[in-house]
């Protein structure tokens, strides 16, 4: 009998309301196990709220969220999840060695050797005081603690936001190496769209508290085309007949040229003299972030 491992995250009509309104509402999605998922959205879209719900730090107002098949916040879930918050909370007066010792005291199965190897690979002295380290070094220490827990699911809330390009490259290399070695599932919240293309297998885009795009990154790219060509006047939007308007994510007319990003079925051929190319992941995500919320094509979050 073949058994299937539970998804890393599963949301069913998930919602969270604060005094000022809904941060998340009617969210339905699945994050597969063993993959790196990019969590994307503008400020206030609900990304941090979702991560806090997954850790059990917040409780949903409605619906349900499951973490590796468990209810967030339970002992079974806590043992399987590690969370790195955006502010990377570390004690500045602790030494690096003290910090790793603290992580070992809090987690009975803490991988001390693995955590120390992550620190050593960054040429960080165990005797160094955390408050004297650079942002990149602090991120490495925080990741050492997270991976030392041996999680099945690692939640990262904007881990690269304060880092320079070289440090970002180094940290993402560390994450990918650990994922490849241990098979950890990672949910990575980030505004740096250009860097997601090379690391993310999966995409989850939130906007105004709702899921606007979800799925395998390559399949989403293959399911969209960027159309460019001479603007047609007959339909009023520059696009010729034969283009399904309900599948248009965004379109612009500049002078006599029209450019549109369209969700398409396999084998679809664009009409007229339009030039069709698949977008990059960054172009795809930007289009969904710019498009009016009511213009998300049907099936975009399938």
C-alpha angles and dihedrals in degrees: 000000000000116000123198121218114238119257116265092239130009124180125191116189087326117187138170123188127193128187091271095051142278117338091180128013134183093343117176121179145126126222109202119227120252097027139102111243122195111218106205136180144113122277109291094024092121101258097129090041090056092050091048090051089052091054094046093244087120130032123221120252090212141359126020141282123195125195113203086335093307133106110257115255096028120120091250091054095044091056091056101043134069122188129199110194122211094252091050096222108223130153105252094204094054120094118234089255090051090051094053090045089053090052090051092051092052096046119049094201095044113155098228096174092050093048092048090050091054089052093044092051088059092054091240117154114234087221094057116112112241092228090062096054128101121250090256092052091048090052089052091051091049091049090049088057092046096049091041087066088063093227126188089210125035118194115199119189109199094319093169100046098103098037132101118237094264093050091046090053091048095048094047089050088054092050093048092048092052091046091051092048100043105023092236118172111231129198107193120192110201144155091201097095096172091063096049094069094070097045111029125087094178136036131209114180120190126192127174089351096304135100109256100168133015137164150067108337096225093045090052091051091048090049094058134063131196107221123200130174147107112325115249119217100202098080097036097233098074094251122113126237112278095054112110104233092201089061095053111110094185138339135187135188118212114181105310096340128091124200122189139170110216135182108231141185120242112281095015113153119208115237126239121003097323117143111226126203133162112250125236116252090254091053091048094050093045091052092054091046092052098041119096109263092240091056097064103129118245110269095021091125095044 
